[in-house]
Amino acid sequence: MRKGGTEEEILSLLRTSGEKYLSGEALSKKFKVSRTAIWKHIHSLIDQGYVFESHTNLGYRLLTAPDLLLPAEIEHALSTKYIGRELYCFNEIGSTNDMAARLTEKEVPEGTVVTAEKQTAGKGRLGRTWISPEKTGLWFSVILRPKISPYHSPKLTFIAGLAVHDAVKKVTGEDPELKWPNDVLLNGKKICGILTEMKAEMDAVNYLIIGIGINVNLSKNDLPESVRARATSLKIELQKEVSRVKLLAEVLKCLEEYYDLFKQEGPEPIIRKWKRKCATLGKKVRIQSGSEVIEGVAEDIDADCSLLIRLADGTVKKAVTGDVN
């Protein structure tokens, strides 16, 4: 786990110093460690991809930073009030959702974010595995404590979808679409999946975890052949890499704005905007939920975030969840 520490504090200080050099002596006094320890921290940062300029009589100056999900990098990019202000960043982890669930036992604050450079057991909907190769995507979870009944939890998935949509548009200029119930598409292919899990009583949510996986800089070879026809990445579609740190900061900003809107005005404005960006409405669909299959035209999304399908006989059927084709 990476969560703060002397190394990140040194990095933060070097970043804020701008063009000015900071001497090893000044850094050793600041952090009450030896100059040798400072030298070791600097070289550890170099191994991670940071580039410094150093002079014997002047000290160190940060030139460039890698696109890594380090607390110092994320905090530098953040503009939120509370989402992401408590960070748990891992090089490798089984599942960010599972770790977030464990952290709730420690009473971490609302808005706590768990990130991973790589997941070995990433989770998708319906027990599926989410492919999470190292240092290519955004694999993260956000802990929320909404004062709602479990019945309203699907609305938080819609909030996350809108946040990803707006962030991708802001950072890349592309205008993705939303696919019911929890996917974000670009050029008709999936770039993001959202998995919402919660612990709740009969009439109240104790906590809710929104897990988000965004295929940012995956290459075609990073995607299994079995999913290449329906999944893609921003890098594949744009033919260039996208800053993961910048995109993460923007997603968290948009998520906080939509979550605050939800708490102030309820779900109606969220659902209205989600419907405008939805690629599913007006299309012929086949939905499988367990053993049940529904075929018809996706006509609307109701106040419960359920999909309304008009069948061939003219009747309308409601789908609460399921796989949509």
Secondary structure in CASP SS format (residue, H / E / C, confidence):
PFRMAT SS
TARGET T0000
AUTHOR 0000-0000-0000
METHOD secondary structure of the structure
MODEL  1
M C 1.00
R E 1.00
K C 1.00
G C 1.00
G C 1.00
T H 1.00
E H 1.00
E H 1.00
E H 1.00
I H 1.00
L H 1.00
S H 1.00
L H 1.00
L H 1.00
R H 1.00
T H 1.00
S C 1.00
G C 1.00
E C 1.00
K C 1.00
Y C 1.00
L E 1.00
S C 1.00
G H 1.00
E H 1.00
A H 1.00
L H 1.00
S H 1.00
K H 1.00
K H 1.00
F H 1.00
K C 1.00
V C 1.00
S C 1.00
R H 1.00
T H 1.00
A H 1.00
I H 1.00
W H 1.00
K H 1.00
H H 1.00
I H 1.00
H H 1.00
S H 1.00
L H 1.00
I H 1.00
D H 1.00
Q H 1.00
G C 1.00
Y C 1.00
V E 1.00
F E 1.00
E E 1.00
S E 1.00
H E 1.00
T C 1.00
N C 1.00
L C 1.00
G E 1.00
Y E 1.00
R E 1.00
L E 1.00
L E 1.00
T E 1.00
A C 1.00
P C 1.00
D C 1.00
L C 1.00
L C 1.00
L C 1.00
P H 1.00
A H 1.00
E H 1.00
I H 1.00
E H 1.00
H H 1.00
A H 1.00
L C 1.00
S C 1.00
T C 1.00
K C 1.00
Y C 1.00
I C 1.00
G C 1.00
R C 1.00
E C 1.00
L E 1.00
Y E 1.00
C E 1.00
F E 1.00
N E 1.00
E E 1.00
I E 1.00
G C 1.00
S C 1.00
T H 1.00
N H 1.00
D H 1.00
M H 1.00
A H 1.00
A H 1.00
R H 1.00
L H 1.00
T H 1.00
E H 1.00
K H 1.00
E C 1.00
V C 1.00
P C 1.00
E C 1.00
G C 1.00
T C 1.00
V E 1.00
V E 1.00
T E 1.00
A E 1.00
E E 1.00
K E 1.00
Q E 1.00
T C 1.00
A C 1.00
G C 1.00
K E 1.00
G C 1.00
R H 1.00
L H 1.00
G H 1.00
R C 1.00
T E 1.00
W C 1.00
I C 1.00
S C 1.00
P C 1.00
E C 1.00
K C 1.00
T C 1.00
G C 1.00
L E 1.00
W E 1.00
F E 1.00
S E 1.00
V E 1.00
I E 1.00
L E 1.00
R C 1.00
P C 1.00
K C 1.00
I C 1.00
S C 1.00
P H 1.00
Y H 1.00
H H 1.00
S C 1.00
P H 1.00
K H 1.00
L H 1.00
T H 1.00
F H 1.00
I H 1.00
A H 1.00
G H 1.00
L H 1.00
A H 1.00
V H 1.00
H H 1.00
D H 1.00
A H 1.00
V H 1.00
K H 1.00
K H 1.00
V H 1.00
T H 1.00
G C 1.00
E C 1.00
D C 1.00
P C 1.00
E E 1.00
L E 1.00
K E 1.00
W C 1.00
P C 1.00
N C 1.00
D E 1.00
V E 1.00
L E 1.00
L E 1.00
N C 1.00
G C 1.00
K E 1.00
K E 1.00
I E 1.00
C E 1.00
G E 1.00
I E 1.00
L E 1.00
T E 1.00
E E 1.00
M E 1.00
K E 1.00
A E 1.00
E C 1.00
M C 1.00
D C 1.00
A C 1.00
V E 1.00
N E 1.00
Y E 1.00
L E 1.00
I E 1.00
I E 1.00
G E 1.00
I E 1.00
G E 1.00
I E 1.00
N C 1.00
V C 1.00
N C 1.00
L C 1.00
S C 1.00
K H 1.00
N H 1.00
D H 1.00
L C 1.00
P C 1.00
E H 1.00
S H 1.00
V H 1.00
R C 1.00
A C 1.00
R C 1.00
A E 1.00
T C 1.00
S C 1.00
L H 1.00
K H 1.00
I H 1.00
E H 1.00
L H 1.00
Q C 1.00
K C 1.00
E C 1.00
V C 1.00
S C 1.00
R H 1.00
V H 1.00
K H 1.00
L H 1.00
L H 1.00
A H 1.00
E H 1.00
V H 1.00
L H 1.00
K H 1.00
C H 1.00
L H 1.00
E H 1.00
E H 1.00
Y H 1.00
Y H 1.00
D H 1.00
L H 1.00
F H 1.00
K H 1.00
Q H 1.00
E H 1.00
G C 1.00
P C 1.00
E H 1.00
P H 1.00
I H 1.00
I H 1.00
R H 1.00
K H 1.00
W H 1.00
K H 1.00
R H 1.00
K C 1.00
C E 1.00
A C 1.00
T C 1.00
L C 1.00
G C 1.00
K C 1.00
K E 1.00
V E 1.00
R E 1.00
I E 1.00
Q E 1.00
S E 1.00
G C 1.00
S C 1.00
E E 1.00
V E 1.00
I E 1.00
E E 1.00
G E 1.00
V E 1.00
A E 1.00
E E 1.00
D E 1.00
I E 1.00
D C 1.00
A C 1.00
D C 1.00
C C 1.00
S C 1.00
L E 1.00
L E 1.00
I E 1.00
R E 1.00
L C 1.00
A C 1.00
D C 1.00
G C 1.00
T C 1.00
V E 1.00
K E 1.00
K E 1.00
A E 1.00
V C 1.00
T C 1.00
G C 1.00
D E 1.00
V E 1.00
N C 1.00
END
